[in-house]
Amino acid sequence: MAIVNYHEKWLYLMEPHTASRAVHEALMKDRNCHYIDQHHATLEEVMDKATEPLLGYDCVCTVRNPLDFVVSRWRLGKGHRLPFAEWVKKNPDQLHSKWSGLWKACNIVCWFENLQNDLNHVFDRRVPLEHNHLHRTNNKQAWGSYYDKETFEIVVNHFADYVSTFGYENTFIGDGVIATSISKAARKNRLRKIGYGRHQPER
């Protein structure tokens, strides 16, 4: 599904495992917002179901540290039937989902790690994100604790372009400890290329 606002001319595409349900619930409180198709629809499906052409609309999505994303994908999908390390090594070409990559069609991105502030800035108003207890994961461990050096390298190599594009810098130290940060330089360069706020893009 995507959220479209025909009045303000923007489209929010739902990337999986990026708090998309919380964003959906927040945006749909605006009477000018409408949802299109199933929750995680492809761009083609969204375009087919729109009630009017979307050419010239701002296209928005959220990105997330891929190491964190992969753990969430394993935990919430069928992969959790296998130990995490075994699943990663067995499925190196299936670490992403069929919906991953929607960001390539977007001219504005939000970062999962700074989501509330980013959404407020992009839409130039308070977007009231709330934690829904129905979507909460019980007995949740820190995502870094699932990795060893081998699985870390598999995931980072698999998402190499994504990591460099969005400024995710990760260093495996050992014993499941990962030093991570979002590179301010890479983030600023990305924002300069595609925009951040709909009204005053960063330069």
N, C-alpha and C positions, 0 to 999 in steps of 0.2 A: 504494500500500500504506500501511497504517497499522500502528502497533505498539500492541497493547492489553495491559493488565495487568488481568485480571479480579479478581485478588486485591487489588490496591491501588486498583482502580477509576479508571484513567486511560487516555487514548487520545492517542497522539502522531500527528498528521497530517503527512504528508510534503509540504511545499511544495518545488517544484523549485528547484535551484541554491542550496540552503541547507545543504550538507553532509549531505543526508538519507541517503546510503548509509553514511557514517561513523557517523551516529547509529543507523541501523538495526543495523549490525554491533555497536555497543557495547551497545545495549539488549537485543539478542537473546541476550546472554551470561547474562541473567537467566532462569532456568528458568520464571518466572511470566509471561514476555512471549511473545506470539504475534503473528504478522503476519497481516494481512487483505488479500487481493486483490492486484492488481498494484502495482508500486512507487509510481506516482503515481496513486492512485485518487481519484475524486470523493468527497465526503462521503456522497452518496447510495449509492454503490457500497459504501463501508465499512459503512454502517448495514445494508445488505441482507445482507452476508456475515458479520456478527458472529454468534457462536453464542448470545449472550444480549443482552437489551436494554441499551443503553448510557446510558439516562437517568440523570442525576445524576453521570456520570463527569466528572472534570476533563479538559478538552480542551486539548492543548498543541501549539504549532507554533513554528517559527523564522522570523524576518523578517530581511531583508537590505537594505542600501542599494540602492535601485532602479537607480541609475546603474551600480553594480557588477553587479547582477543582469542587466541588459539586455546588458552586454558578454558575460557568461557564456552567456546564452541565444543570442546571435548566434554565439559561438565554437563552442559544442557542438551547435548545431542546423544546419539547412540554410541559415540566413541567411549563413553565412561564405562562401558562393559569391559573394556581393556584397561590395564594400568596406563597412565598418561604417557610414560616413556615408550611403551610398546606401541601405543596408538600413533604417536608422532612418527616413529621409525617405520611403521607399516604403511602410513598414509601421507608421505611427504608431498604428494601432488594433490592432496585433498584437504589441505590445512585451511584453505579459504572456502567460502561457500559459493553457490552459483550466483548469489547476489553481490558478492564482493566486486568492487570495481566501479560502483555507481559514481564514486567521487570523480572519475575521469570525465564525467559528463557535467560536472558542477563548476560554477564560477565562484562559489563561496563555500568555505568549509568552516566547521566548528571542531574544536578538539574536545574529545570525551573528558579529558583530564581537567578541562576548564569550561565545561559545558554550560553551566548556568550563566556565567559572565559572557561567554561567546554568543549564546542565543539572545540574551538581552541586547547586546550590541548590534547583532545582525538585524534583528527585527525592530530595533529602536523602541523597545518597551519591555516591561517585565514579563518574562515567560515563566509562569509558576510551576516549576518542576516539583514533583512530589514523589516520595518513595512509596511504592505500592507493595504491601506485605505479601500479596499473592505472587509477586515476581521475585521475592527474596530467596536467595540460596541458603539453605541450612548448612551448618558445619563448614562454612566457607573458610578456606585457607588463603593466605597471600599467594598470588599467582606465581611469584618468583620461587616459591618453595617447591614447585613441581619440576623444576628444571635441573638437569645436570649439564655438563659442558657439551655433550654430544647433542642433546635435544635443543639446547640453546642455539648452537651453530646451525642446526637444520632449519629452525624457524627463522632466524635472522637472515640466512642466505636465501630462503624461499621468498621473503618479503623485502629483499634488499632495496629495490626501487622505492617501495612504499616508505621504508625507514628513512632513506635519504631525502625523499620528497617532503615528508612532513616533520622532519627534524627529530625523530625518535633516536636517541643515543643510548645504547645499552651495553654494559660491560659485565661479563660473567666473572665473578670473583672466586667463587668456589663454595661448596657446601650449600648449594641452592640459593646463594646470595647474588642478587643482580643490582648493580648500581645503574640507575636509570634517570634520565632527564630529557626534557624536550629542548632541543637546541634553539635558543632564541634567534640565532642568526638564520638557521634554516627556516624556522617558522616565519620570520620577518620577510625572507626572500619569497616564500610561498605566498604570503599575503600580498606582497607587492605584485606578484604575477596575476593572481586571480581575484583579488579583492577580499574584503572581510566584512565591513558594514555595507549594507545596501545603499546607504546614502553618502557615506564618506569613507571610501576604501582607504586603507593605510597605504602610504607611499614610502 
